Amino acid sequence: MGISNSLYTGWTGLATHQKSLDNTGNNIANINTTGFRRREFMFGELFSQIISGSMPAGTTRSTTNPVGVGPGVTTASIAPTFQQGPMEPTGNNLDVAINGNGFFLVSDPQGLALTRNGSFYLDHTLDPNRRLLCSGDGLRVQGWQGVDGVITPSTTISDILLPAIGDLLPGRVTTNLNLSGVLPSNNTGVEFSGNPTREMDLKGNLAAGSDNRIRTSVNVPVTTLLDGVPVASDQYQEIPVEIVFTGPVAGSSERETWSWQMNTVDWPNPGDPAQTIYPPPGVSSTSYPAQFVRFYNQSDTLLNHGAGQAAEPVVINPGSSKVSVDMTLPSGERLQSSFDMYSGLAFDVSRLTSLAGSPPGAGQLEAWYVDGNPVGSMTRSVITYEEVTRFVPVADANGNSVMTPERRVEARYSALWFSKTASTNTDSTWEWHTANGPAGGSLTFNTIGDLVASSGSGGRIAFDFQNLQSINYAADVVVAAQDGYVDGFLQDITIDQYGRIFGHYSNNVAEPLAQLALGTVPNLTGLAGVGGTLFYTSSSSGEIMIGAAGDKDGAIYPGLFAIGAGLLTSGYLEGSNSDLSVEFGNLITTERAYQASSRIVSTSNELLQTLIAMKR
């Protein structure tokens, strides 16, 4: 073995330790790089040069071992390490850190890449109406797009497109309504005294030439005049009424006046003419308790607060409650209203508008809230969301204001009635119905108060009564949940611990928009790092396995891989996992090893000079 071999050995030491120094310097330089994975430098011996082989034992000697010498050192591997880096707060909703295993998936022209850098932003250049979710280096973040608030994770992923701040979320009509609480089980249930109707809220559009009428029900005290003497039974009964608006009965260039009248009527079938049925024949009037009349304008300012306040019961003949409503033109905003006579009801007509110049049939009216309980039942007010058409002023090509129909979803207050029909030693039975369309049925509870049978239909709305009980306790029925909402505008975007991206709207709805996908590979050390905290698969890493945050064993989304993915933390970024104390230690050992390798070269050089001098 010549002296040149030792020179080569020293040179490999210098070259390899230089690479180790380069790697350590890179780890230190990226100490503040988000999502950086430090590289671990591994040294390896070059092939061993055999000088003499092994010899078997003979009669005069023992076994001879092989003799070899290594010609130097080389780089065995420079592999990324994947220990968790520190969590660093940023306060940005679109910054996300993975607390555990997994990588974010991004797409570029070369294919899918993996990264731990969760610094994301929204790019509007692709689509002016939607925002593309991108990583900090401009690559497209991958995941699952939501459809109507539903996200279905699968092994197929795509770019994530999100609405822009201020975008409209169309309202959703109510289709499911869940109630919870107590219906009393005591035997006196059929003797509930009931309550009178004291408030009625109206809304909609008045239009000339339209059939401007509302049909609803009110609960009135059963108090009549017999032979001129009031007779009260301290009970209340449900009476159908019809409110008819007539007009405009007067108007000017700036305001328009309508009058209305409420009649007690009967309509056994839709389309049948109204018939006055209350008070009964032979009874000329009904006595209402004293109640002041309230009136509000469209800005909810109380007007005429004292109007209609009566110290004594007011006798009201059927059909005699009248009021005039003054409105501005053409917007329909009311200026002021005045009552022609007192009423026992508190009417709120602040949501009525006048559609000046609108086509016939453009009026839509409804009683969106009516309170009171009939005898032997109780009423709960429920809020549902209904699709309606409202007419709003829109400027045409000539700049003129034209009343244009506009679809909206609005909150509607409706009454839900529960009437007790039976109470025995074995069960408690109730009937229910609502004014929100043809809906009704029955509920049967056992002796311990659990619902055991239900029948009927809620029409368009599916009523869920499973959380109701019937026990000997005061009535307390509330709406626990329902799936409708009004129109809203996007105000903010957040990401939860499972990677679900929510849009927060002005109507207090948090709509799931998309979900981040996570991935990993069978052999992490086989990933190829290409800079920018990105890793690509290689022949030794294996293919990408797609999973979801928090779904460690694949139980949440059976169609995905069980990659042991950790949860996400929004508003944080994962820092570099480089450790300065480790890297400085590597600097010292690398420096000493480099010096030692240089001594090998210098010593070999001196020996070579001595050999050359022998020839002289």
Secondary structure as UniProt FT lines:
FT   HELIX           3..29
FT   TURN            30..32
FT   TURN            34..35
FT   STRAND          39..45
FT   STRAND          49..52
FT   STRAND          67..69
FT   STRAND          73..80
FT   STRAND          87..89
FT   TURN            93..94
FT   STRAND          95..99
FT   STRAND          103..108
FT   TURN            109..110
FT   STRAND          111..115
FT   STRAND          119..127
FT   TURN            128..129
FT   STRAND          130..135
FT   TURN            136..137
FT   STRAND          140..145
FT   TURN            148..149
FT   STRAND          158..159
FT   STRAND          161..163
FT   TURN            165..166
FT   STRAND          168..169
FT   STRAND          176..182
FT   TURN            187..188
FT   HELIX           189..191
FT   STRAND          199..206
FT   TURN            208..209
FT   STRAND          213..226
FT   TURN            227..228
FT   STRAND          229..251
FT   STRAND          255..264
FT   TURN            270..271
FT   TURN            281..282
FT   STRAND          286..288
FT   STRAND          295..296
FT   TURN            298..299
FT   STRAND          302..303
FT   TURN            305..308
FT   STRAND          314..316
FT   TURN            318..319
FT   STRAND          321..328
FT   TURN            329..331
FT   STRAND          334..339
FT   STRAND          346..354
FT   TURN            356..357
FT   TURN            360..361
FT   STRAND          364..370
FT   TURN            375..376
FT   STRAND          377..395
FT   TURN            397..398
FT   STRAND          401..423
FT   STRAND          427..434
FT   TURN            435..438
FT   STRAND          439..446
FT   TURN            447..448
FT   STRAND          451..457
FT   TURN            459..460
FT   STRAND          462..469
FT   STRAND          476..482
FT   STRAND          488..495
FT   TURN            497..498
FT   STRAND          500..505
FT   TURN            506..507
FT   STRAND          510..516
FT   STRAND          518..520
FT   HELIX           524..526
FT   STRAND          528..531
FT   TURN            532..533
FT   STRAND          534..536
FT   TURN            539..541
FT   STRAND          545..547
FT   TURN            549..550
FT   TURN            552..553
FT   TURN            558..559
FT   STRAND          567..570
FT   STRAND          572..574
FT   HELIX           580..613
FT   TURN            614..615
//
